[in-house]
Amino acid sequence: MHQSYTVLCMQMRFPWRPLALCCSAPGRRASSSVPEGIQSFVPASSTIDAHTLEQLQAFLSRATRLFVITGAGLSTESGIPDYRSEGVGLYARTDRRPMQYAEYIRSAKSRQRYWARNYMGWPQFSSHQPNSAHLALQQWEEQGKVHWLVTQNVDALHSKAGHQGLTELHGCAHRVLCLGCGAVSPREDLQKRFKALNPSWGAQAGGVAPDGDVFIEDEQVLHFRVPSCKDCGGILKPEVTFFGDTVNRRTVQFVHERLAESDAVLVAGSSLQVYSGYRFLLAAADQKIPVAILNIGSTRADHLAEFRVSARCGEVLSVIQPH
């Protein structure tokens, strides 16, 4: 495994609780049902037919060094909403928009609002567990099928599932970065500092947003106190790539190198609307690496794929047995 990645991307891994989840037994169909509270974040889709499943099985069986790109559609089945899903994503449900990097940097009030919402949402967001899709991909890695996995998600669910060959392209919400000295610390530690600084603060939370926060009216956050870096007094920010920010060049180069070592690409649960992930599909096309896409709804890279499957990731990946 590429040990240099930990230093390269400032990756910090924290211990996770043992999981009581398991994948479907080999050769059995995954249940088509999704718990009601989770179903509200998963867009409607038809059940995959046997022929399409066989096509995907054959594609994956031919691969010996599979490169996987995952997106928010993989985690909706764990109860985490996404932005773009038709009818159920944040953009469809509300007029709210995610935090922009420039706004976060320039406005103390915006940071206060962001962290107040994040503080309220953190207990629920941090408790989410991997679903059958995360666990299937981890099993494929153990079997030697997956060469490298790149996720656009910041929820740490691949790490919780035990995946090792992993690049969190947009960072991870379970880590906090100081913009002053560059120190990285666990998000859970910051939650304790929030509690200590705001012992009597409370707010009425509304809906859940994709990146770990909840909706709170602006007047409710006026007295919320935000700590600074313990080491240098600098501004703290989740170690994630906000909208309007860019992915670290060394991270991008590292991922391109892993792609070049691969012989097939699987996209799972991403519309690839954001260029940071789409660029790797363009590179795969240039290198004549075959691509399969598993996603509910169309994607930006449909024209680059050998074939695509419109179905839930958990339903499909949990029954595939790549050899």
C-alpha positions as CSV (number, residue, x, y, z in Angstrom):
1,M,0.0,0.0,0.0
2,H,1.1,3.5,-0.6
3,Q,2.3,4.6,2.9
4,S,3.2,8.1,1.8
5,Y,-0.4,9.0,1.3
6,T,-1.0,9.6,5.1
7,V,1.6,12.4,5.1
8,L,0.7,13.6,1.7
9,C,-2.9,14.4,2.4
10,M,-2.7,15.1,6.2
11,Q,-4.9,12.0,6.6
12,M,-5.8,11.3,10.2
13,R,-7.6,8.0,11.0
14,F,-9.5,7.7,14.3
15,P,-10.7,4.5,15.9
16,W,-14.3,3.6,15.0
17,R,-16.8,1.6,17.1
18,P,-17.1,-2.1,15.9
19,L,-19.9,-2.4,13.4
20,A,-22.9,-4.8,13.7
21,L,-23.6,-4.5,10.0
22,C,-23.1,-7.2,7.4
23,C,-23.5,-7.7,3.7
24,S,-26.1,-9.9,2.0
25,A,-25.2,-13.6,1.8
26,P,-23.4,-14.5,-1.5
27,G,-25.8,-15.3,-4.3
28,R,-28.9,-13.7,-2.6
29,R,-30.7,-10.6,-3.7
30,A,-30.4,-7.6,-1.5
31,S,-33.6,-6.4,0.0
32,S,-35.2,-3.6,-2.1
33,S,-36.6,-2.0,1.1
34,V,-34.9,1.0,2.7
35,P,-35.9,2.1,6.3
36,E,-38.5,4.8,6.1
37,G,-36.4,7.6,7.7
38,I,-33.6,6.8,5.2
39,Q,-35.8,6.3,2.2
40,S,-36.7,10.0,2.2
41,F,-33.2,10.8,1.0
42,V,-33.0,8.1,-1.6
43,P,-34.5,9.0,-5.0
44,A,-36.9,6.7,-6.6
45,S,-35.4,4.0,-8.8
46,S,-36.5,0.7,-10.5
47,T,-35.1,-2.6,-9.3
48,I,-32.2,-3.8,-11.4
49,D,-33.0,-6.6,-13.9
50,A,-31.0,-9.8,-14.1
51,H,-29.4,-9.0,-17.5
52,T,-28.1,-5.6,-16.4
53,L,-26.7,-7.2,-13.2
54,E,-24.9,-9.9,-15.3
55,Q,-23.4,-7.1,-17.4
56,L,-22.0,-5.4,-14.4
57,Q,-20.8,-8.7,-13.0
58,A,-18.9,-9.4,-16.2
59,F,-17.4,-5.9,-16.3
60,L,-16.1,-6.2,-12.7
61,S,-14.9,-9.8,-13.2
62,R,-12.7,-8.6,-16.1
63,A,-11.1,-6.0,-13.9
64,T,-8.0,-6.9,-11.9
65,R,-7.1,-3.4,-10.5
66,L,-10.4,-1.6,-10.1
67,F,-10.5,2.1,-9.5
68,V,-13.7,3.2,-7.7
69,I,-15.1,6.7,-7.4
70,T,-18.0,7.2,-4.9
71,G,-20.3,10.1,-4.3
72,A,-23.2,11.2,-2.1
73,G,-25.5,8.7,-3.7
74,L,-23.6,5.9,-1.9
75,S,-24.4,7.5,1.6
76,T,-28.0,8.4,1.2
77,E,-28.8,4.8,2.1
78,S,-27.1,5.5,5.4
79,G,-29.4,8.4,6.1
80,I,-27.2,11.3,4.9
81,P,-29.0,13.6,2.4
82,D,-27.3,14.8,-0.7
83,Y,-27.5,18.0,-2.8
84,R,-28.6,17.0,-6.3
85,S,-30.9,14.0,-6.2
86,E,-34.1,14.6,-8.0
87,G,-37.0,15.4,-5.6
88,V,-35.1,14.6,-2.4
89,G,-31.8,16.4,-2.5
90,L,-31.1,19.7,-0.7
91,Y,-31.5,21.7,-3.8
92,A,-34.9,20.2,-4.5
93,R,-36.2,20.4,-0.9
94,T,-35.1,23.9,0.1
95,D,-33.7,27.1,-1.2
96,R,-30.6,26.7,1.1
97,R,-27.2,26.6,-0.4
98,P,-24.0,25.2,1.1
99,M,-21.3,27.3,2.7
100,Q,-18.9,29.0,0.2
101,Y,-15.2,29.0,1.0
102,A,-14.8,32.8,0.4
103,E,-17.7,33.6,2.7
104,Y,-16.4,31.4,5.5
105,I,-12.9,33.0,5.3
106,R,-14.1,36.6,5.3
107,S,-17.1,36.6,7.7
108,A,-16.9,35.8,11.4
109,K,-20.7,35.8,11.4
110,S,-20.9,33.2,8.7
111,R,-18.4,31.0,10.7
112,Q,-20.5,31.5,13.8
113,R,-23.7,30.4,11.9
114,Y,-21.9,27.5,10.3
115,W,-20.5,26.1,13.5
116,A,-23.7,26.6,15.5
117,R,-25.6,24.5,12.9
118,N,-22.8,22.0,12.7
119,Y,-22.7,21.7,16.5
120,M,-26.4,20.9,16.6
121,G,-26.2,18.4,13.8
122,W,-22.9,16.6,14.8
123,P,-24.4,14.0,17.2
124,Q,-26.6,12.6,14.4
125,F,-24.1,13.1,11.5
126,S,-21.3,11.4,13.4
127,S,-23.4,8.4,14.3
128,H,-24.2,7.4,10.8
129,Q,-22.9,3.9,9.9
130,P,-21.8,2.3,6.6
131,N,-24.4,0.6,4.5
132,S,-24.2,-2.6,2.4
133,A,-22.5,-0.7,-0.5
134,H,-19.6,0.6,1.7
135,L,-19.2,-2.9,3.2
136,A,-19.2,-4.6,-0.2
137,L,-16.5,-2.3,-1.5
138,Q,-14.4,-3.0,1.6
139,Q,-14.8,-6.7,1.0
140,W,-13.8,-6.3,-2.7
141,E,-10.6,-4.5,-1.4
142,E,-9.9,-7.4,0.9
143,Q,-10.3,-9.8,-2.0
144,G,-7.8,-7.8,-4.1
145,K,-10.3,-6.6,-6.6
146,V,-10.2,-2.8,-5.7
147,H,-6.9,-1.1,-6.4
148,W,-7.9,2.3,-5.0
149,L,-11.0,4.1,-3.9
150,V,-11.6,7.8,-4.2
151,T,-14.6,9.3,-2.4
152,Q,-16.1,12.7,-2.8
153,N,-17.9,12.2,0.5
154,V,-16.8,13.8,3.8
155,D,-18.7,11.4,6.1
156,A,-15.9,8.9,6.9
157,L,-18.2,6.0,6.2
158,H,-15.6,4.2,4.0
159,S,-13.1,4.5,6.9
160,K,-15.7,3.2,9.3
161,A,-16.3,0.2,7.0
162,G,-12.5,-0.5,7.2
163,H,-11.4,0.6,3.7
164,Q,-7.6,1.1,3.6
165,G,-6.7,2.2,0.0
166,L,-8.7,5.4,0.2
167,T,-8.5,9.1,-0.8
168,E,-11.0,11.4,0.7
169,L,-11.0,13.8,-2.2
170,H,-12.9,16.6,-0.5
171,G,-11.5,15.9,3.0
172,C,-13.4,14.6,6.0
173,A,-15.9,16.3,8.4
174,H,-14.4,14.2,11.3
175,R,-11.3,16.3,11.2
176,V,-10.7,20.0,11.9
177,L,-8.0,22.2,10.4
178,C,-6.5,25.3,11.7
179,L,-6.1,27.9,8.9
180,G,-3.3,29.5,10.9
181,C,-0.8,26.8,11.8
182,G,-2.2,23.9,9.9
183,A,-2.8,21.7,12.9
184,V,-5.4,18.9,12.4
185,S,-7.5,17.6,15.2
186,P,-10.5,15.3,15.7
187,R,-13.9,16.9,15.3
188,E,-15.1,15.1,18.4
189,D,-12.6,17.2,20.5
190,L,-14.1,20.4,19.1
191,Q,-17.6,19.3,20.1
192,K,-16.4,19.1,23.7
193,R,-15.0,22.6,23.4
194,F,-18.3,23.9,22.0
195,K,-20.2,22.4,24.9
196,A,-17.8,24.0,27.4
197,L,-18.1,27.4,25.8
198,N,-21.9,27.2,25.3
199,P,-23.2,25.4,28.4
200,S,-26.7,27.0,28.3
201,W,-27.1,27.5,24.5
202,G,-29.8,25.8,22.6
203,A,-31.7,26.2,19.4
204,Q,-34.7,24.8,17.6
205,A,-33.3,22.8,14.7
206,G,-35.1,22.3,11.4
207,G,-34.2,20.0,8.5
208,V,-30.9,18.1,8.1
209,A,-28.3,19.3,5.6
210,P,-25.8,17.0,3.7
211,D,-22.6,18.1,5.4
212,G,-23.4,17.4,9.0
213,D,-25.3,20.5,10.0
214,V,-29.0,21.4,10.5
215,F,-31.1,24.4,9.6
216,I,-31.3,27.1,12.4
217,E,-32.7,30.5,12.1
218,D,-30.0,33.3,12.1
219,E,-31.3,35.0,15.3
220,Q,-30.8,31.7,17.2
221,V,-27.0,31.8,16.7
222,L,-26.3,35.3,17.9
223,H,-24.8,34.2,21.2
224,F,-23.1,31.0,20.1
225,R,-19.4,31.1,20.9
226,V,-16.8,29.6,18.5
227,P,-13.4,28.6,19.8
228,S,-10.1,29.3,18.0
229,C,-7.0,27.1,17.6
230,K,-5.6,26.0,20.9
231,D,-2.0,26.3,19.6
232,C,-2.0,29.6,17.7
233,G,-5.4,31.2,18.1
234,G,-6.2,30.8,14.4
235,I,-9.5,30.2,12.6
236,L,-10.8,26.6,12.7
237,K,-12.4,25.0,9.7
238,P,-13.6,21.5,9.0
239,E,-11.0,19.7,7.0
240,V,-13.3,19.6,4.0
241,T,-13.2,21.3,0.6
242,F,-16.0,23.9,0.7
243,F,-17.8,25.0,-2.5
244,G,-15.5,27.6,-4.3
245,D,-12.3,26.0,-2.9
246,T,-10.0,23.7,-4.8
247,V,-8.6,20.3,-4.0
248,N,-4.9,20.1,-3.1
249,R,-2.8,19.6,-6.2
250,R,-0.7,16.8,-4.7
251,T,-3.9,15.0,-3.8
252,V,-5.1,15.3,-7.4
253,Q,-1.7,14.1,-8.7
254,F,-1.7,11.1,-6.3
255,V,-5.2,10.1,-7.5
256,H,-4.1,10.4,-11.2
257,E,-1.2,8.0,-10.4
258,R,-3.5,5.4,-8.8
259,L,-5.8,5.7,-11.8
260,A,-3.0,5.1,-14.2
261,E,-2.2,1.8,-12.4
262,S,-5.8,0.6,-12.8
263,D,-7.5,-1.3,-15.6
264,A,-11.2,-0.4,-15.0
265,V,-13.2,2.4,-13.4
266,L,-16.5,2.1,-11.4
267,V,-18.4,5.2,-10.5
268,A,-20.9,4.6,-7.6
269,G,-23.4,7.1,-6.4
270,S,-22.1,10.3,-8.1
271,S,-23.5,12.5,-10.8
272,L,-20.0,13.8,-11.3
273,Q,-21.3,17.4,-11.7
274,V,-18.3,18.7,-9.8
275,Y,-15.1,18.9,-11.9
276,S,-12.9,17.6,-9.0
277,G,-14.3,14.1,-9.6
278,Y,-15.2,14.4,-13.3
279,R,-11.6,15.1,-14.3
280,F,-10.7,11.5,-13.5
281,L,-13.3,10.2,-15.9
282,L,-11.8,12.4,-18.6
283,A,-8.4,11.0,-17.8
284,A,-9.7,7.4,-17.9
285,A,-11.1,8.1,-21.4
286,D,-7.8,9.5,-22.5
287,Q,-6.1,6.3,-21.2
288,K,-8.7,4.0,-22.8
289,I,-9.7,2.6,-19.3
290,P,-13.2,1.2,-19.5
291,V,-15.8,2.8,-17.2
292,A,-19.1,1.6,-15.7
293,I,-21.4,3.9,-13.8
294,L,-23.9,3.0,-11.1
295,N,-26.1,5.9,-10.1
296,I,-29.7,6.8,-9.9
297,G,-30.2,9.4,-12.7
298,S,-27.9,10.7,-15.4
299,T,-24.3,11.8,-14.8
300,R,-21.9,14.2,-16.4
301,A,-19.8,11.3,-17.7
302,D,-22.5,9.1,-19.2
303,H,-21.0,9.6,-22.7
304,L,-17.7,8.2,-21.4
305,A,-19.1,5.0,-19.9
306,E,-19.1,1.5,-21.5
307,F,-22.5,1.1,-19.8
308,R,-24.4,2.6,-16.9
309,V,-26.9,1.2,-14.3
310,S,-29.6,3.3,-12.7
311,A,-30.3,1.7,-9.4
312,R,-29.4,2.0,-5.7
313,C,-25.8,1.3,-4.9
314,G,-26.6,-0.9,-1.9
315,E,-29.0,-3.1,-3.8
316,V,-26.5,-3.7,-6.6
317,L,-23.1,-3.9,-5.0
318,S,-24.1,-6.2,-2.2
319,V,-25.1,-8.9,-4.6
320,I,-22.1,-8.6,-7.0
321,Q,-19.4,-11.2,-6.6
322,P,-16.4,-10.1,-8.6
323,H,-13.8,-12.8,-9.2
